[in-house]
Structures are given as C-alpha cells and as structure tokens.
Amino acid sequence: MSKLLIIEDSPLIRRVIKHLAATELSCEFDFAEDLAQTKELIKENDYFLALADLNLPDAPNGEVVQLTMDHGISTVVLTATTNEELRKKLLAMGVLDYIFKENRDSYISAIKLVNQLILNQDIKVLVADDSKTLRSYISSQLSKLLYQVVEAENGVEAIKQLNKHPDIGLLITDYNMPEMNGIELIRHIRQKRLRDEFPIIGLSSSKDPSLSARFIKHGANDFLVTPFVQEEFQWRIIKAMEQIALINEIRDAANRDYLTKLYNRRYFFSVGDSDFLKAKESNSKLCVALLDIDFFKKINDSYGHDAGDAVLIKMSAILDKWFGAMLVARYGGEEFIVIMKDLDASKVNTLLNAFREYVAQQQFAIGEHTLSFTVSTGVANNLTNVDNLDELINSADMALYQAKEGGRNLVIWENEPLGF
C-alpha cells in the first residue's frame, strides 16, 4: 500500500499530527522536517499524498510543495498564512487543498481529509453532462481527489453506465441534457437506490432560483451552480460522502452485537429469511449451523463474567476468521449461528469439524488465567420438510441438544448424512 508523507518543521505540530495519525489513519506514514529529508524520502518511497508545510527553513517559499507536485504526489498544503493572493497561487499550482494551521481542529480536519482520500481510491464517480469541456474539468477535479471517474453525456447513457458499473458510489449530474435531463435521471435512480445509500449532486448554470429546490425534492443530496469554486466543489463532495459513511456506520452499529461485534439476531433474521426463501424457491443448498460454547456457565462461575465476555469475544473472532464470507451472528448468550449457502453437506461437515478441532486446541490468555474451551454444533440442511427459517433452526437446535447429550465437542446433523 502507498504511504502518506507529512512534511512539518515544528516539533510541537509534528507531535500533534503524529498522535492523530497514529490513532486515526488507516495507512502508513513518514515524517520529513525539511526539503532535504523530503527529497530523500521521495527517492525511497511511493507516496499517494503529501501533507506539506508551505514554509520550511531550507524552503521558505513553498519549494517543497512544488517538489511533491513535480513528483506527481497529490498535495494538501499546511499554512499559517491566509490571504487571497496565496490562495490563488496554491490553487494555480494544482494543490489538492490547503488547511490553515490555527489549532488542533485544523489538524483533525487534515487527518479526516486523508482518511477520506484513502477511501476515495476505491470509489467510482459517474459524471453526467452533455458538455465535454465541463465534464472533463469535473473529471480532473475528481481525479485529484483520487476517485475513479466514469463519464456519460446524457441521462440515458448515465443509466447504462450505472448498470455496467453497479459499484459506482456517487453521481454528479447536470440538469440540461438531451434525451433525459438531470432531474429525470435522479427520479429514475431513486426508484431503486435511496438518498442515504447513493449520493447525488446536481449541477446547473441556470439562473432559475427554483432549480436547486427541485433537485433536492426529487432526490439529490446537494446542488451546485456552475461555474463553481474549486474548494466548494471538493468539500461538498467530501461532506456528501462523509454523511453516507456516517449513516452506514450507524446502520452497521444497529446490526451488530454490542459485545462481540458480530451481527445480531435481528439482522441475522432480516438477511437469513431472504436466503432461506431463495434457496427454497431455487431448490439450492443451504445449511444452518448452531454453535454453543461447552460449559460456559463454569467459565463464568470460576473466573467471573469478565472472563466469560472475553471468551465470547475470542470465539467471535475465530468465527469471523473461519466463516467471515458467510452470514455469522451471535444468536444469544453463548450461542452463535452460521448460514452456509451452496455447499455440499460433506464440505460443510469437514469445515465445521475442522473449526471444532481448531477451537479445542487453542489456549487463550484471559487476565491472569489461561483458558481453553470446546464447541458443540448442531446442523440442519433439509429444506423439504420446513416452511421457514425458524423451523430449520429448530432442527439445528435439536441436533445441538444431541451433541451436548452425546458428550459435547461434537458436530451433529439433524439427519446424519451418509458417510459421516
């Protein structure tokens, strides 16, 4: 993964940024104190972005910014100077943005911007505009923000691109376009993709004062009048993406178990019911495995509930590692549940027994103690005799009871498949 280069001569500011970067950033980073160090680091590393102090002891006139730009490194300038002449100079140089070094909040903003740029590298943006000139300009601004850009010259072409690239994460659309205008395009998209899932920013050079309201009413997240100021355009996009990310975080938190961070029971049934119905209708394979930590009450009684919670967290981490591509949830207490789709019973059985054996071999350091535990599992996969997911889980629960009665640390099926 490419790295971030932070260039700052002040020891105090370096300490502040280093602390924020270490706790908040999801990428590696290096520090340079002057132009000479910057040159050496650039020779030895691949940087996707630089946070660069504008004035350094050996580069008092912004030479370090020109250096990073000349090496094709997207650059955000850190500066204590604020005036219109400097602003125009920096933007003319092609810097991504500039941030005033005023207080801690300034550095928090810089780190948040870096994290957003890291995410941007995996996000596709669709630009729909019949003006090739404006489309190219917007695309160049988006590329500076590290987005992947897809273009369309009208609303009909935009729909084709959305179908071709279902992973597009943002739409920027003009109003006046042939075949289908921007508002008609938004109305079409909002039939399937909601405002809090897929952000749309409208654009227009029209002087109609009602146009922005019409865009918003019909489903746009934001609206800009063209020609626009570069910084406003960039930060409107950043704020729109931050809002979607925040909504996703809130939604995800509501679907997670507070302790283990696995999906909770409510989310499991919201997705699992759909999986069950699809498997039933298509006559495809689907297994439900109900897993229970053996003698969990003894762990709580012997070592305390904090140790019990630690065991649940350890168990969840292993489940996520082994079955992360599947639907895994905490079912309740010390019980966990997994749905496995399109797998033969023999493969499911091999996987569950390998998991059971792996867990039994582990030694977990919890507080002052070293603990081990085993897992019993009940499995159900016969969709013929059940009408809903609840009934299939009940079959798995009965098999789990048999595993407990049979001595624990076992995988038992509702109807033991041949060859097991």
Contacts in CASP RR format, 6 or more apart in sequence:
PFRMAT RR
TARGET T0000
AUTHOR 0000-0000-0000
METHOD contacts of the structure
MODEL  1
MSKLLIIEDSPLIRRVIKHLAATELSCEFDFAEDLAQTKELIKENDYFLA
LADLNLPDAPNGEVVQLTMDHGISTVVLTATTNEELRKKLLAMGVLDYIF
KENRDSYISAIKLVNQLILNQDIKVLVADDSKTLRSYISSQLSKLLYQVV
EAENGVEAIKQLNKHPDIGLLITDYNMPEMNGIELIRHIRQKRLRDEFPI
IGLSSSKDPSLSARFIKHGANDFLVTPFVQEEFQWRIIKAMEQIALINEI
RDAANRDYLTKLYNRRYFFSVGDSDFLKAKESNSKLCVALLDIDFFKKIN
DSYGHDAGDAVLIKMSAILDKWFGAMLVARYGGEEFIVIMKDLDASKVNT
LLNAFREYVAQQQFAIGEHTLSFTVSTGVANNLTNVDNLDELINSADMAL
YQAKEGGRNLVIWENEPLGF
1 27 0 8 1.000
1 28 0 8 1.000
2 27 0 8 1.000
2 46 0 8 1.000
2 47 0 8 1.000
2 48 0 8 1.000
3 27 0 8 1.000
3 28 0 8 1.000
3 29 0 8 1.000
3 30 0 8 1.000
3 45 0 8 1.000
3 46 0 8 1.000
3 47 0 8 1.000
3 48 0 8 1.000
4 21 0 8 1.000
4 25 0 8 1.000
4 27 0 8 1.000
4 28 0 8 1.000
4 29 0 8 1.000
4 30 0 8 1.000
4 47 0 8 1.000
4 48 0 8 1.000
4 49 0 8 1.000
4 50 0 8 1.000
4 51 0 8 1.000
4 114 0 8 1.000
5 29 0 8 1.000
5 30 0 8 1.000
5 32 0 8 1.000
5 38 0 8 1.000
5 41 0 8 1.000
5 42 0 8 1.000
5 45 0 8 1.000
5 47 0 8 1.000
5 49 0 8 1.000
5 50 0 8 1.000
5 51 0 8 1.000
5 52 0 8 1.000
5 68 0 8 1.000
5 73 0 8 1.000
6 14 0 8 1.000
6 17 0 8 1.000
6 18 0 8 1.000
6 21 0 8 1.000
6 29 0 8 1.000
6 30 0 8 1.000
6 31 0 8 1.000
6 32 0 8 1.000
6 50 0 8 1.000
6 51 0 8 1.000
7 31 0 8 1.000
7 32 0 8 1.000
7 33 0 8 1.000
7 38 0 8 1.000
7 50 0 8 1.000
7 51 0 8 1.000
7 52 0 8 1.000
7 53 0 8 1.000
7 56 0 8 1.000
7 64 0 8 1.000
7 68 0 8 1.000
8 14 0 8 1.000
8 17 0 8 1.000
8 31 0 8 1.000
8 32 0 8 1.000
8 33 0 8 1.000
8 51 0 8 1.000
8 53 0 8 1.000
8 78 0 8 1.000
9 33 0 8 1.000
9 34 0 8 1.000
9 53 0 8 1.000
9 56 0 8 1.000
9 57 0 8 1.000
10 53 0 8 1.000
13 101 0 8 1.000
13 107 0 8 1.000
14 31 0 8 1.000
14 33 0 8 1.000
16 104 0 8 1.000
16 107 0 8 1.000
17 51 0 8 1.000
17 107 0 8 1.000
17 110 0 8 1.000
17 111 0 8 1.000
18 31 0 8 1.000
20 107 0 8 1.000
20 108 0 8 1.000
20 111 0 8 1.000
21 29 0 8 1.000
21 111 0 8 1.000
21 114 0 8 1.000
24 111 0 8 1.000
24 112 0 8 1.000
24 115 0 8 1.000
25 111 0 8 1.000
25 114 0 8 1.000
25 115 0 8 1.000
25 118 0 8 1.000
26 115 0 8 1.000
26 118 0 8 1.000
27 48 0 8 1.000
27 114 0 8 1.000
27 118 0 8 1.000
30 41 0 8 1.000
30 45 0 8 1.000
30 47 0 8 1.000
32 38 0 8 1.000
32 41 0 8 1.000
33 56 0 8 1.000
34 56 0 8 1.000
34 57 0 8 1.000
34 58 0 8 1.000
34 59 0 8 1.000
35 56 0 8 1.000
35 58 0 8 1.000
35 59 0 8 1.000
35 63 0 8 1.000
35 64 0 8 1.000
35 67 0 8 1.000
36 58 0 8 1.000
38 52 0 8 1.000
38 64 0 8 1.000
38 67 0 8 1.000
38 68 0 8 1.000
39 67 0 8 1.000
41 47 0 8 1.000
42 67 0 8 1.000
42 68 0 8 1.000
42 71 0 8 1.000
42 73 0 8 1.000
47 68 0 8 1.000
47 71 0 8 1.000
47 73 0 8 1.000
48 73 0 8 1.000
48 74 0 8 1.000
48 117 0 8 1.000
48 121 0 8 1.000
48 146 0 8 1.000
49 73 0 8 1.000
49 74 0 8 1.000
49 75 0 8 1.000
49 76 0 8 1.000
49 96 0 8 1.000
49 114 0 8 1.000
49 117 0 8 1.000
49 146 0 8 1.000
50 68 0 8 1.000
50 73 0 8 1.000
50 74 0 8 1.000
50 75 0 8 1.000
50 76 0 8 1.000
51 75 0 8 1.000
51 76 0 8 1.000
51 78 0 8 1.000
51 110 0 8 1.000
51 114 0 8 1.000
52 64 0 8 1.000
52 65 0 8 1.000
52 68 0 8 1.000
52 75 0 8 1.000
52 76 0 8 1.000
52 77 0 8 1.000
52 78 0 8 1.000
53 64 0 8 1.000
53 77 0 8 1.000
53 78 0 8 1.000
53 79 0 8 1.000
54 62 0 8 1.000
54 64 0 8 1.000
54 65 0 8 1.000
54 77 0 8 1.000
54 78 0 8 1.000
54 79 0 8 1.000
54 81 0 8 1.000
54 90 0 8 1.000
54 98 0 8 1.000
55 61 0 8 1.000
55 62 0 8 1.000
55 79 0 8 1.000
55 80 0 8 1.000
55 81 0 8 1.000
56 62 0 8 1.000
56 63 0 8 1.000
56 64 0 8 1.000
59 67 0 8 1.000
65 75 0 8 1.000
65 77 0 8 1.000
65 90 0 8 1.000
65 93 0 8 1.000
65 95 0 8 1.000
66 93 0 8 1.000
68 75 0 8 1.000
69 75 0 8 1.000
69 93 0 8 1.000
69 94 0 8 1.000
69 95 0 8 1.000
74 96 0 8 1.000
74 117 0 8 1.000
74 144 0 8 1.000
74 146 0 8 1.000
75 94 0 8 1.000
75 95 0 8 1.000
75 96 0 8 1.000
76 95 0 8 1.000
76 96 0 8 1.000
76 97 0 8 1.000
76 98 0 8 1.000
76 99 0 8 1.000
76 110 0 8 1.000
76 113 0 8 1.000
76 114 0 8 1.000
77 90 0 8 1.000
77 95 0 8 1.000
77 97 0 8 1.000
77 98 0 8 1.000
77 99 0 8 1.000
78 98 0 8 1.000
78 99 0 8 1.000
78 101 0 8 1.000
78 110 0 8 1.000
79 86 0 8 1.000
79 90 0 8 1.000
79 98 0 8 1.000
79 99 0 8 1.000
79 100 0 8 1.000
79 101 0 8 1.000
80 100 0 8 1.000
80 101 0 8 1.000
80 102 0 8 1.000
82 100 0 8 1.000
87 98 0 8 1.000
90 98 0 8 1.000
91 230 0 8 1.000
91 231 0 8 1.000
94 144 0 8 1.000
96 117 0 8 1.000
96 144 0 8 1.000
96 145 0 8 1.000
96 234 0 8 1.000
97 113 0 8 1.000
97 231 0 8 1.000
97 234 0 8 1.000
99 106 0 8 1.000
99 109 0 8 1.000
99 110 0 8 1.000
99 113 0 8 1.000
100 106 0 8 1.000
101 107 0 8 1.000
112 242 0 8 1.000
113 238 0 8 1.000
116 238 0 8 1.000
116 241 0 8 1.000
116 242 0 8 1.000
117 145 0 8 1.000
117 146 0 8 1.000
119 241 0 8 1.000
119 245 0 8 1.000
120 145 0 8 1.000
120 146 0 8 1.000
120 147 0 8 1.000
120 241 0 8 1.000
121 146 0 8 1.000
121 147 0 8 1.000
121 148 0 8 1.000
122 148 0 8 1.000
123 147 0 8 1.000
123 148 0 8 1.000
123 169 0 8 1.000
123 170 0 8 1.000
123 241 0 8 1.000
124 147 0 8 1.000
124 148 0 8 1.000
124 149 0 8 1.000
124 150 0 8 1.000
124 165 0 8 1.000
124 167 0 8 1.000
124 168 0 8 1.000
124 169 0 8 1.000
124 170 0 8 1.000
125 142 0 8 1.000
125 147 0 8 1.000
125 148 0 8 1.000
125 149 0 8 1.000
125 150 0 8 1.000
125 168 0 8 1.000
125 169 0 8 1.000
125 170 0 8 1.000
125 171 0 8 1.000
125 172 0 8 1.000
126 150 0 8 1.000
126 151 0 8 1.000
126 152 0 8 1.000
126 158 0 8 1.000
126 161 0 8 1.000
126 162 0 8 1.000
126 165 0 8 1.000
126 168 0 8 1.000
126 169 0 8 1.000
126 170 0 8 1.000
126 171 0 8 1.000
126 172 0 8 1.000
127 135 0 8 1.000
127 138 0 8 1.000
127 139 0 8 1.000
127 142 0 8 1.000
127 149 0 8 1.000
127 150 0 8 1.000
127 151 0 8 1.000
127 152 0 8 1.000
127 172 0 8 1.000
127 173 0 8 1.000
128 151 0 8 1.000
128 152 0 8 1.000
128 153 0 8 1.000
128 154 0 8 1.000
128 155 0 8 1.000
128 157 0 8 1.000
128 158 0 8 1.000
128 171 0 8 1.000
128 172 0 8 1.000
128 173 0 8 1.000
128 174 0 8 1.000
128 177 0 8 1.000
128 182 0 8 1.000
128 185 0 8 1.000
129 135 0 8 1.000
129 138 0 8 1.000
129 153 0 8 1.000
129 172 0 8 1.000
129 173 0 8 1.000
129 174 0 8 1.000
129 177 0 8 1.000
129 203 0 8 1.000
130 153 0 8 1.000
130 154 0 8 1.000
130 174 0 8 1.000
130 176 0 8 1.000
130 177 0 8 1.000
130 178 0 8 1.000
131 174 0 8 1.000
132 153 0 8 1.000
134 174 0 8 1.000
134 226 0 8 1.000
135 151 0 8 1.000
135 153 0 8 1.000
138 172 0 8 1.000
138 203 0 8 1.000
138 233 0 8 1.000
139 149 0 8 1.000
139 151 0 8 1.000
141 230 0 8 1.000
141 233 0 8 1.000
141 234 0 8 1.000
142 149 0 8 1.000
142 172 0 8 1.000
142 237 0 8 1.000
143 149 0 8 1.000
145 234 0 8 1.000
145 237 0 8 1.000
145 238 0 8 1.000
147 170 0 8 1.000
150 161 0 8 1.000
150 165 0 8 1.000
150 168 0 8 1.000
151 161 0 8 1.000
152 158 0 8 1.000
152 160 0 8 1.000
152 161 0 8 1.000
153 177 0 8 1.000
154 177 0 8 1.000
154 178 0 8 1.000
154 179 0 8 1.000
154 180 0 8 1.000
155 173 0 8 1.000
155 177 0 8 1.000
155 179 0 8 1.000
155 180 0 8 1.000
155 181 0 8 1.000
155 182 0 8 1.000
155 184 0 8 1.000
155 185 0 8 1.000
156 179 0 8 1.000
156 180 0 8 1.000
157 179 0 8 1.000
158 171 0 8 1.000
158 173 0 8 1.000
158 180 0 8 1.000
158 185 0 8 1.000
159 180 0 8 1.000
159 185 0 8 1.000
159 188 0 8 1.000
159 189 0 8 1.000
161 168 0 8 1.000
162 168 0 8 1.000
162 171 0 8 1.000
162 189 0 8 1.000
169 198 0 8 1.000
169 199 0 8 1.000
170 198 0 8 1.000
170 199 0 8 1.000
170 200 0 8 1.000
170 201 0 8 1.000
170 237 0 8 1.000
170 240 0 8 1.000
170 241 0 8 1.000
171 185 0 8 1.000
171 189 0 8 1.000
171 198 0 8 1.000
171 199 0 8 1.000
171 200 0 8 1.000
171 201 0 8 1.000
172 200 0 8 1.000
172 201 0 8 1.000
172 202 0 8 1.000
172 203 0 8 1.000
172 237 0 8 1.000
173 182 0 8 1.000
173 185 0 8 1.000
173 186 0 8 1.000
173 200 0 8 1.000
173 201 0 8 1.000
173 202 0 8 1.000
173 203 0 8 1.000
174 182 0 8 1.000
174 202 0 8 1.000
174 203 0 8 1.000
174 204 0 8 1.000
174 226 0 8 1.000
175 181 0 8 1.000
175 182 0 8 1.000
175 183 0 8 1.000
175 202 0 8 1.000
175 203 0 8 1.000
175 204 0 8 1.000
175 206 0 8 1.000
175 211 0 8 1.000
175 215 0 8 1.000
176 204 0 8 1.000
176 206 0 8 1.000
177 185 0 8 1.000
180 188 0 8 1.000
182 202 0 8 1.000
182 215 0 8 1.000
183 214 0 8 1.000
183 215 0 8 1.000
183 218 0 8 1.000
186 200 0 8 1.000
186 202 0 8 1.000
186 215 0 8 1.000
186 218 0 8 1.000
186 219 0 8 1.000
186 220 0 8 1.000
187 218 0 8 1.000
187 219 0 8 1.000
189 198 0 8 1.000
189 200 0 8 1.000
190 218 0 8 1.000
190 219 0 8 1.000
195 219 0 8 1.000
195 221 0 8 1.000
196 244 0 8 1.000
196 247 0 8 1.000
197 244 0 8 1.000
198 244 0 8 1.000
199 221 0 8 1.000
199 222 0 8 1.000
199 240 0 8 1.000
199 241 0 8 1.000
199 243 0 8 1.000
199 244 0 8 1.000
200 219 0 8 1.000
200 220 0 8 1.000
200 221 0 8 1.000
201 220 0 8 1.000
201 221 0 8 1.000
201 222 0 8 1.000
201 223 0 8 1.000
201 224 0 8 1.000
201 236 0 8 1.000
201 237 0 8 1.000
201 240 0 8 1.000
202 215 0 8 1.000
202 220 0 8 1.000
202 222 0 8 1.000
202 223 0 8 1.000
202 224 0 8 1.000
203 223 0 8 1.000
203 224 0 8 1.000
203 225 0 8 1.000
203 226 0 8 1.000
203 228 0 8 1.000
204 211 0 8 1.000
204 215 0 8 1.000
204 223 0 8 1.000
204 225 0 8 1.000
204 226 0 8 1.000
205 225 0 8 1.000
205 226 0 8 1.000
205 227 0 8 1.000
211 223 0 8 1.000
212 223 0 8 1.000
212 225 0 8 1.000
215 223 0 8 1.000
216 222 0 8 1.000
216 223 0 8 1.000
221 240 0 8 1.000
221 243 0 8 1.000
222 236 0 8 1.000
222 239 0 8 1.000
222 240 0 8 1.000
224 232 0 8 1.000
224 233 0 8 1.000
224 236 0 8 1.000
255 263 0 8 1.000
255 264 0 8 1.000
255 266 0 8 1.000
255 267 0 8 1.000
256 262 0 8 1.000
256 263 0 8 1.000
256 264 0 8 1.000
256 267 0 8 1.000
257 263 0 8 1.000
257 264 0 8 1.000
257 316 0 8 1.000
257 329 0 8 1.000
257 330 0 8 1.000
259 309 0 8 1.000
259 312 0 8 1.000
259 313 0 8 1.000
259 330 0 8 1.000
260 312 0 8 1.000
260 313 0 8 1.000
260 315 0 8 1.000
260 316 0 8 1.000
260 330 0 8 1.000
261 316 0 8 1.000
262 316 0 8 1.000
262 319 0 8 1.000
262 320 0 8 1.000
262 328 0 8 1.000
262 329 0 8 1.000
262 330 0 8 1.000
262 336 0 8 1.000
263 271 0 8 1.000
263 327 0 8 1.000
263 328 0 8 1.000
263 329 0 8 1.000
263 330 0 8 1.000
264 329 0 8 1.000
264 330 0 8 1.000
265 329 0 8 1.000
265 330 0 8 1.000
265 331 0 8 1.000
265 332 0 8 1.000
267 329 0 8 1.000
268 327 0 8 1.000
268 329 0 8 1.000
268 331 0 8 1.000
268 337 0 8 1.000
268 339 0 8 1.000
269 389 0 8 1.000
271 327 0 8 1.000
272 327 0 8 1.000
272 339 0 8 1.000
272 389 0 8 1.000
273 388 0 8 1.000
273 389 0 8 1.000
275 286 0 8 1.000
275 327 0 8 1.000
275 339 0 8 1.000
275 341 0 8 1.000
275 389 0 8 1.000
276 286 0 8 1.000
276 383 0 8 1.000
276 388 0 8 1.000
276 389 0 8 1.000
276 392 0 8 1.000
278 284 0 8 1.000
279 285 0 8 1.000
279 286 0 8 1.000
279 341 0 8 1.000
279 383 0 8 1.000
280 383 0 8 1.000
284 341 0 8 1.000
284 342 0 8 1.000
285 341 0 8 1.000
285 342 0 8 1.000
285 343 0 8 1.000
285 344 0 8 1.000
285 345 0 8 1.000
285 381 0 8 1.000
286 339 0 8 1.000
286 340 0 8 1.000
286 341 0 8 1.000
286 342 0 8 1.000
286 381 0 8 1.000
286 383 0 8 1.000
286 392 0 8 1.000
287 339 0 8 1.000
287 340 0 8 1.000
287 341 0 8 1.000
287 343 0 8 1.000
287 345 0 8 1.000
287 348 0 8 1.000
287 379 0 8 1.000
287 380 0 8 1.000
287 381 0 8 1.000
288 337 0 8 1.000
288 338 0 8 1.000
288 339 0 8 1.000
288 340 0 8 1.000
288 379 0 8 1.000
288 380 0 8 1.000
288 381 0 8 1.000
288 389 0 8 1.000
288 392 0 8 1.000
288 393 0 8 1.000
288 395 0 8 1.000
288 396 0 8 1.000
289 337 0 8 1.000
289 338 0 8 1.000
289 340 0 8 1.000
289 348 0 8 1.000
289 352 0 8 1.000
289 377 0 8 1.000
289 378 0 8 1.000
289 379 0 8 1.000
289 396 0 8 1.000
290 331 0 8 1.000
290 335 0 8 1.000
290 336 0 8 1.000
290 337 0 8 1.000
290 377 0 8 1.000
290 378 0 8 1.000
290 379 0 8 1.000
290 393 0 8 1.000
290 396 0 8 1.000
290 397 0 8 1.000
290 399 0 8 1.000
290 400 0 8 1.000
291 319 0 8 1.000
291 335 0 8 1.000
291 336 0 8 1.000
291 337 0 8 1.000
291 338 0 8 1.000
291 375 0 8 1.000
291 376 0 8 1.000
291 377 0 8 1.000
291 378 0 8 1.000
291 400 0 8 1.000
292 334 0 8 1.000
292 335 0 8 1.000
292 336 0 8 1.000
292 375 0 8 1.000
292 376 0 8 1.000
292 377 0 8 1.000
292 400 0 8 1.000
292 404 0 8 1.000
293 299 0 8 1.000
293 311 0 8 1.000
293 312 0 8 1.000
293 315 0 8 1.000
293 334 0 8 1.000
293 373 0 8 1.000
293 374 0 8 1.000
293 375 0 8 1.000
294 373 0 8 1.000
294 374 0 8 1.000
294 375 0 8 1.000
294 376 0 8 1.000
294 404 0 8 1.000
294 408 0 8 1.000
294 409 0 8 1.000
295 373 0 8 1.000
295 408 0 8 1.000
296 308 0 8 1.000
296 311 0 8 1.000
296 333 0 8 1.000
296 334 0 8 1.000
296 373 0 8 1.000
299 307 0 8 1.000
299 308 0 8 1.000
299 311 0 8 1.000
299 371 0 8 1.000
299 373 0 8 1.000
300 307 0 8 1.000
300 308 0 8 1.000
303 366 0 8 1.000
303 369 0 8 1.000
303 371 0 8 1.000
307 366 0 8 1.000
307 367 0 8 1.000
307 369 0 8 1.000
307 371 0 8 1.000
308 366 0 8 1.000
310 364 0 8 1.000
310 366 0 8 1.000
310 367 0 8 1.000
311 364 0 8 1.000
311 366 0 8 1.000
311 371 0 8 1.000
311 373 0 8 1.000
312 330 0 8 1.000
312 333 0 8 1.000
312 334 0 8 1.000
314 362 0 8 1.000
314 364 0 8 1.000
314 366 0 8 1.000
315 334 0 8 1.000
315 336 0 8 1.000
315 359 0 8 1.000
315 373 0 8 1.000
315 375 0 8 1.000
316 330 0 8 1.000
316 336 0 8 1.000
318 355 0 8 1.000
318 358 0 8 1.000
318 359 0 8 1.000
318 362 0 8 1.000
319 328 0 8 1.000
319 336 0 8 1.000
319 338 0 8 1.000
320 328 0 8 1.000
322 351 0 8 1.000
322 355 0 8 1.000
322 358 0 8 1.000
323 338 0 8 1.000
323 340 0 8 1.000
323 355 0 8 1.000
326 338 0 8 1.000
326 339 0 8 1.000
326 340 0 8 1.000
326 341 0 8 1.000
327 338 0 8 1.000
327 339 0 8 1.000
328 336 0 8 1.000
328 337 0 8 1.000
328 338 0 8 1.000
329 336 0 8 1.000
329 337 0 8 1.000
329 338 0 8 1.000
330 336 0 8 1.000
330 337 0 8 1.000
331 337 0 8 1.000
337 393 0 8 1.000
337 396 0 8 1.000
340 348 0 8 1.000
340 351 0 8 1.000
343 351 0 8 1.000
345 381 0 8 1.000
345 413 0 8 1.000
345 417 0 8 1.000
346 417 0 8 1.000
346 419 0 8 1.000
346 420 0 8 1.000
348 379 0 8 1.000
348 381 0 8 1.000
349 379 0 8 1.000
349 411 0 8 1.000
349 413 0 8 1.000
349 417 0 8 1.000
349 420 0 8 1.000
352 377 0 8 1.000
352 379 0 8 1.000
352 411 0 8 1.000
353 411 0 8 1.000
355 375 0 8 1.000
356 374 0 8 1.000
356 375 0 8 1.000
356 377 0 8 1.000
356 409 0 8 1.000
356 410 0 8 1.000
356 411 0 8 1.000
359 373 0 8 1.000
359 374 0 8 1.000
359 375 0 8 1.000
360 372 0 8 1.000
360 374 0 8 1.000
360 375 0 8 1.000
360 409 0 8 1.000
362 372 0 8 1.000
363 370 0 8 1.000
363 371 0 8 1.000
363 372 0 8 1.000
364 370 0 8 1.000
364 371 0 8 1.000
364 372 0 8 1.000
364 373 0 8 1.000
374 408 0 8 1.000
374 409 0 8 1.000
375 409 0 8 1.000
376 400 0 8 1.000
376 403 0 8 1.000
376 404 0 8 1.000
376 408 0 8 1.000
376 409 0 8 1.000
376 410 0 8 1.000
376 412 0 8 1.000
377 400 0 8 1.000
377 403 0 8 1.000
377 410 0 8 1.000
377 411 0 8 1.000
377 412 0 8 1.000
378 396 0 8 1.000
378 397 0 8 1.000
378 399 0 8 1.000
378 400 0 8 1.000
378 402 0 8 1.000
378 403 0 8 1.000
378 411 0 8 1.000
378 412 0 8 1.000
378 413 0 8 1.000
378 414 0 8 1.000
379 396 0 8 1.000
379 399 0 8 1.000
379 411 0 8 1.000
379 412 0 8 1.000
379 413 0 8 1.000
379 414 0 8 1.000
380 392 0 8 1.000
380 393 0 8 1.000
380 395 0 8 1.000
380 396 0 8 1.000
380 399 0 8 1.000
380 413 0 8 1.000
380 414 0 8 1.000
381 413 0 8 1.000
381 414 0 8 1.000
382 392 0 8 1.000
382 395 0 8 1.000
382 414 0 8 1.000
382 415 0 8 1.000
383 392 0 8 1.000
386 392 0 8 1.000
386 395 0 8 1.000
395 414 0 8 1.000
396 414 0 8 1.000
398 414 0 8 1.000
399 412 0 8 1.000
399 413 0 8 1.000
399 414 0 8 1.000
400 412 0 8 1.000
402 412 0 8 1.000
403 410 0 8 1.000
403 411 0 8 1.000
403 412 0 8 1.000
406 412 0 8 1.000
413 420 0 8 1.000
END
